[in-house]
Amino acid sequence: MSRSEPNALTNIQLAELRKALFRKRDELVGAVADLHEPPPVDEPGDFADLARTETAVEERTELAARERTLLTDVERALAKLDDGTYGVSEVSGKRIPYERLKALPWARTDVGEPAP
């Protein structure tokens, strides 16, 4: 698709979206690194204390997994910017509206389309 098509993103829009994706990537890299740090552990107390600690570790592990998945999506969007396929739905092949990309720069589909 050429950039002269209707609904094609302008160079200014692409630069804005690239900047937003880099900001999000930096945020996620920091968050994932922080989540890999073990939580502070007090001296073990009773079983309730141990259960709370175990729950905290499980929650951090799940959050880190979600953040890594989102980081993968952001990096995929940056790669698409580089290869010229950014802003095209992976399901329908149609352009994703700028408003959607502005709200969710790593969007892979338009609203209402199934996830790829």
C-alpha positions as CSV (number, residue, x, y, z in Angstrom):
1,M,0.0,0.0,0.0
2,S,1.3,3.4,-0.8
3,R,1.3,6.3,1.5
4,S,-0.8,8.3,-1.0
5,E,-3.9,6.0,-0.4
6,P,-6.9,7.4,1.4
7,N,-6.5,6.9,5.2
8,A,-2.8,6.4,4.8
9,L,-0.8,7.7,7.8
10,T,1.2,10.9,7.3
11,N,4.9,11.1,8.1
12,I,4.0,13.3,11.1
13,Q,1.5,10.7,12.4
14,L,4.1,7.9,11.8
15,A,6.7,9.8,13.8
16,E,4.3,10.5,16.6
17,L,3.3,6.8,16.8
18,R,6.9,5.7,16.6
19,K,7.7,8.0,19.6
20,A,4.8,6.6,21.5
21,L,5.9,3.0,20.8
22,F,9.5,3.7,22.0
23,R,8.2,5.3,25.2
24,K,6.0,2.3,25.8
25,R,8.9,-0.1,25.1
26,D,11.2,1.7,27.5
27,E,8.4,1.6,30.2
28,L,7.8,-2.1,29.7
29,V,11.5,-3.0,29.7
30,G,11.9,-1.2,33.1
31,A,8.7,-2.9,34.5
32,V,9.8,-6.4,33.4
33,A,13.2,-5.8,34.9
34,D,11.7,-4.6,38.2
35,L,9.3,-7.6,38.3
36,H,12.2,-10.0,38.0
37,E,13.6,-8.7,41.2
38,P,12.5,-10.9,44.0
39,P,10.1,-9.3,46.4
40,P,11.4,-8.4,49.9
41,V,10.9,-11.4,52.2
42,D,10.5,-10.9,55.9
43,E,11.4,-13.6,58.4
44,P,8.9,-16.4,57.8
45,G,6.2,-16.3,60.2
46,D,3.1,-18.5,60.2
47,F,1.5,-20.3,57.3
48,A,-0.6,-17.1,56.5
49,D,2.7,-15.1,56.1
50,L,4.1,-17.8,53.8
51,A,0.8,-17.9,51.8
52,R,0.9,-14.2,51.3
53,T,4.5,-14.3,50.2
54,E,3.7,-17.1,47.7
55,T,0.7,-15.2,46.4
56,A,2.8,-12.1,45.9
57,V,5.4,-14.1,43.9
58,E,2.8,-15.7,41.7
59,E,1.2,-12.3,41.0
60,R,4.5,-10.8,40.1
61,T,5.2,-13.8,37.8
62,E,1.8,-13.4,36.0
63,L,2.3,-9.6,35.7
64,A,5.8,-10.1,34.2
65,A,4.4,-12.5,31.7
66,R,1.7,-10.1,30.6
67,E,4.2,-7.3,30.4
68,R,6.5,-9.4,28.2
69,T,3.6,-10.2,25.9
70,L,2.8,-6.5,25.6
71,L,6.5,-5.8,25.0
72,T,6.5,-8.3,22.1
73,D,3.5,-6.6,20.6
74,V,5.2,-3.2,20.9
75,E,8.4,-4.6,19.3
76,R,6.3,-6.1,16.5
77,A,4.7,-2.7,15.8
78,L,8.2,-1.1,15.7
79,A,9.4,-3.7,13.2
80,K,6.3,-3.1,11.1
81,L,7.1,0.6,11.1
82,D,10.5,-0.2,9.8
83,D,9.3,-2.6,7.0
84,G,6.4,-0.4,5.9
85,T,3.5,-2.7,7.0
86,Y,2.5,-0.7,10.1
87,G,-1.1,0.3,10.5
88,V,-2.5,-2.6,8.4
89,S,-4.8,-5.1,10.1
90,E,-3.3,-8.6,10.4
91,V,-6.9,-10.0,9.9
92,S,-8.5,-8.0,7.1
93,G,-5.5,-6.4,5.5
94,K,-7.3,-3.0,5.7
95,R,-5.8,0.1,7.2
96,I,-6.3,0.6,10.9
97,P,-7.6,4.1,11.6
98,Y,-5.2,6.6,13.0
99,E,-7.5,7.2,16.0
100,R,-7.2,3.5,17.0
101,L,-3.4,3.6,16.5
102,K,-3.1,6.8,18.6
103,A,-5.0,5.1,21.4
104,L,-3.2,1.8,21.0
105,P,-0.1,2.1,18.9
106,W,0.6,-1.6,19.0
107,A,-2.8,-2.5,17.7
108,R,-2.7,-5.4,15.2
109,T,-6.4,-5.2,14.1
110,D,-9.2,-2.7,13.8
111,V,-11.9,-2.6,16.5
112,G,-14.3,-5.4,16.1
113,E,-12.0,-7.7,14.3
114,P,-11.0,-11.0,15.9
115,A,-7.5,-11.3,17.4
116,P,-5.0,-12.8,15.0
